[in-house]
Amino acid sequence: MQYNFDEVIPRRNTDSEKWNKYGENILPFWVADMDFQSPQPVIDALQERVSHGIFGYPSDDSLLIESICIRMEYLYQWKVNPQEILFLPGVVTGFNLLVHALTQPGEGVLIQPPVYPPFLFAPHYAKAIQQNAPLILDSKNYYSIDFDLFKKTINDKTKLFLLCNPHNPVGRVFKREELQNMAEICLQNNVFICSDEIHADIIYQGNKHIPIASLSPEIAQKTITLMAPSKTFNIAGLGFSFAIIQNPDLMETVKKARKGLVSSPNVLGLTAALAAYNYGEEWLLQLLSYLQGNWQTLNDFILTTIPNINITSIEGTYLAWLDCRNISVEKSPYEFFLNEAGVAFNDGKIFGSGGEGFIRFNFGCPRSVMLEGLERMQKALVKIGW
Ligand SMILES: Cc1ncc(COP(=O)(O)O)c(C=O)c1O
């Protein structure tokens, strides 16, 4: 089946956070969901499940567990057993749960800003300390890890490293050597790794996602991997994600911490996830090719018409990270584009250290909508003499 990602489907009045937050005249390119319909097999499976009409508590011994194990083996040659999977209602819930379960007040949680804002909040919610090892941006607009800094930031308080791979917002898909290095440092220092891999399926040509836990059994014993079909198949509102925990003691600790606080996933989320994983591949391949086209179009537009904005090179995700520090606008670039161009992005400063002066542009939308956003940006800049 051929999917039409160019189709513009109105989302106002559909309880969409992305489309409700700002007024009628603002085009939203912020929160990370896409303006595309999910794969047809997902819609069909949901319709069939809804017509059953009974929506009681879900069980977690479903066919979905088997499907996830097969997927891990097929995509990453990673052997995961059914008892190593824990269903969760969300990835953010997952890493907050882990920070609570694995740190005491005053202990340290390592992160790599600029990073997805809930990473910045999670240590504080648990009264732990946020330890920053910022990523480094080079002159080719490429982010990398400063390993000396990474090592130095870890001290005897550090208990947990929150890894974001693929990295939101900088779009890096970390290479095997980088992952190996980070993991070895964590193992040497007895630091657990919580790896948020929610964007694992949105990877561009020439790159490969590698779950850090798949590198070796020793690394797997110290790692909790968080994944979900939500970004990939645009089903974030259905509340399903999962953790892979191969260390049985760690699994017990997390299950204990979850009690009474974390609910089971949404039953429709389970239905959607199973259909997506079993029958969503054809849609995903077409989506990736469309997103790659959007990325190229966005690059070409900016390079030719707004060259003062630097685009950092991304390897995955549908999030562009635009360095607007060269365009001097009165307020932040985020406020400028919101007020003067009628386009809503995420303000780079909410991603922590190194995010000031940047905006995050979600290009998971029909190309015509993305281009309208870009044209609005350009016009607003022309008006102030750029
Ligand atoms: C890195 C990352 N983790 C987690 C989430 C959200 O996950 P969930 O909706 O499952 O809590 C997002 C959403 O943008 C994200 O980018």
PDBQT file of the ligand as one rigid body, heavy atoms in Angstrom, charges set to zero:
ROOT
HETATM    1  C1  LIG A 401      13.911  11.250  24.287  1.00  0.00    +0.000 C 
HETATM    2  C2  LIG A 401      12.460  11.165  24.638  1.00  0.00    +0.000 A 
HETATM    3  N1  LIG A 401      12.078  10.371  25.655  1.00  0.00    +0.000 NA
HETATM    4  C3  LIG A 401      10.787  10.256  26.011  1.00  0.00    +0.000 A 
HETATM    5  C4  LIG A 401       9.800  10.961  25.344  1.00  0.00    +0.000 A 
HETATM    6  C5  LIG A 401       8.380  10.846  25.777  1.00  0.00    +0.000 C 
HETATM    7  O1  LIG A 401       8.047   9.538  26.060  1.00  0.00    +0.000 OA
HETATM    8  P1  LIG A 401       6.644   9.148  26.669  1.00  0.00    +0.000 P 
HETATM    9  O2  LIG A 401       5.604   9.926  25.933  1.00  0.00    +0.000 OA
HETATM   10  O3  LIG A 401       6.560   7.680  26.427  1.00  0.00    +0.000 OA
HETATM   11  O4  LIG A 401       6.689   9.479  28.113  1.00  0.00    +0.000 OA
HETATM   12  C6  LIG A 401      10.165  11.809  24.282  1.00  0.00    +0.000 A 
HETATM   13  C7  LIG A 401       9.139  12.610  23.591  1.00  0.00    +0.000 C 
HETATM   14  O5  LIG A 401       9.430  13.547  22.898  1.00  0.00    +0.000 OA
HETATM   15  C8  LIG A 401      11.524  11.900  23.924  1.00  0.00    +0.000 A 
HETATM   16  O6  LIG A 401      11.921  12.671  22.905  1.00  0.00    +0.000 OA
ENDROOT
TORSDOF 0
